[in-house]
Structure formats: structure tokens, C-alpha cells
Amino acid sequence: MSIESDLIRQHADLLVLSVLADDALYGYAISKEVAARSEGQLRLTPGVLYPLLHKLEKQKLLLSSWDEVRADDSETAGGRKRKWYRLSAKGKRKLEQRIATHRACQKLIESFIPDALAERSEPAS
């Protein structure tokens, strides 16, 4: 298992909730935002993203709505639909909890890394 897939498996909910903290997005836009924020290092494939969105929605952490996608030059109805996701109040609380847990865990792990090793592993300026 690669580091990327392990990170996504463990933290996908935190990634998605964090991306949706700023604005409502549809699935493809969520995956693009995760890739952009991670400078292409993390990618949420459809096989990971859509089951996760369904799970978060079922847990009432996300709210969703459908919007019709129209061509830029057409005001006629009949286009395909796009599902938009946004955080619910419960989702915002869960995000705050996940961030606090992540920071506490990160701080704990950092306490095990000797300063000399940490300095050697940092990129040279």
C-alpha cells in the first residue's frame, strides 16, 4: 500500500469535510480541490470519493442538493443534473473535532522524533 492510499484511507473524511468548509461543491470539484491543495500528491478517485460522500451524507454530516447543469450559451432546461454537497451543522462540529484530534495526534507523534533527526530530515534552505 502506498503512503498516498494509506493517507487517503485514514483521512479522507477530514479532507472532504475541510474542502467543504469553504463552500458547497460537487463531487468532481471536491476531487480537484483536494488535488490542488495537496499539489497533486493526493487524489480522491471516484471509487473512494462517492462512497465516502454517501456515507457522510447518511451520517448527516453533509447536506446535498441537485442543480441542473446548463450549457453556457443555453437557458433551456433539460440538461444533466449535478449533486452539490455542503457541511451541515453536525458536519461543522465533526470537522472541528477531527481537526482537534489530528493536531493532538500530530503533537504526540512529534514528541517522539528527536530534534537532531527532525533537523536532518528538513530540506536545506
N, C-alpha and C positions, 0 to 999 in steps of 0.2 A: 504494500500500500504506500503510495507517495505521501509526502508531507502535505501537499495541497489537498488531496482527497481526505486525509485524516483531519486537517483543519476544518474543511467544509463540513464533514460529518459531525464534528463536535460543536461547531459554532455557527452552523447555517442559520439557525433561528435568530441568533444575535445579529448576524449580517443583515438578514432581511428586515428585522424589526428596526435596526438602525437606519437603513436606507429609507424606510417608510416613515421615519420620524420627521423628515423634512417635508414630504409631500406625498400625495397619492400617486401611485404608479401602476402600470400594467406589467404583466409577467416579464416580457422581453426587456422592458425598460429597467426593471429591477436587476435582471442579469447583467445588462450593460453597465449599470451604475456600480455594481459590485466589482466588475472587471475594471472599470475606470478608477475607482477608489483604491484598488489594490495594484494599480499599474499593470494590469493584465496577469497578475500572479494567481488570482483566484477566479474561478469561473463556476457559476451555478448552471449546470446543464438542465435542460427541460426535465429529465428524469429525476433530478434532485429537487429542482425548484417547485414544480407544480404539485407534487405530493406534499411538500412542506407547506405551501400556501394553503392547500386544502386542510391540512392538519391544524395550522394556526387559525384558520377561519372557523373550523369546527370547535376549537378551544375558545372561541370568541375573542381572540387577540387581534384579529383583523376583521374589518368590515369591507364589503365589496359592493360594487355596482357595475352595471353594464352600460356601455355607451356605444352608439353606432359610429363606426368609422366611415368617414366620407372622403371622397377624393377632394383634393384642394379646389378643383375647378367645378365641383358639382354641389348643389344644395339639395339634391333629391335624396329621398330616403331609399332604403333597400340595400345598404352596404353591410359588410360583416360587422360583428359586434366584438368589442374588446372589454375584458373584465378588469376593472380598476380596484386596487386594494389600498386601504388606509388603516392606520392604527386605531383601534378602539380605545376607550379609557382604560380598560383592563390590559390592553396591549402596551399602552404607555407605561403602566405600572410594572408590567413584566419586563419591559426594556430597562427600566431603571434598576430593577432587581438583578437582571443579567449583567448589566454594566458593573454594578457594585460587586457582584460575585467574581466577575472576570478580573477586576482591579485587585481584589483581595487575593485571589489565586496568583496573579502575576507578582504581587508584592511578596508573597510567601515563597514562590519559586526563586525570585531574585535573591532572597536571603540565603539560598544555598549556593549561589555562584560566587566564588572567591573574586575579590576585586581585581587581582592580578590576571585572572583568566578573562574576566569581562573586558579589561582594558586591551588585552591582546586580540580579542575577537572583534573589537570595534574597527571599522575601516579607517585607514590613515587619512588625515586631512590634507 
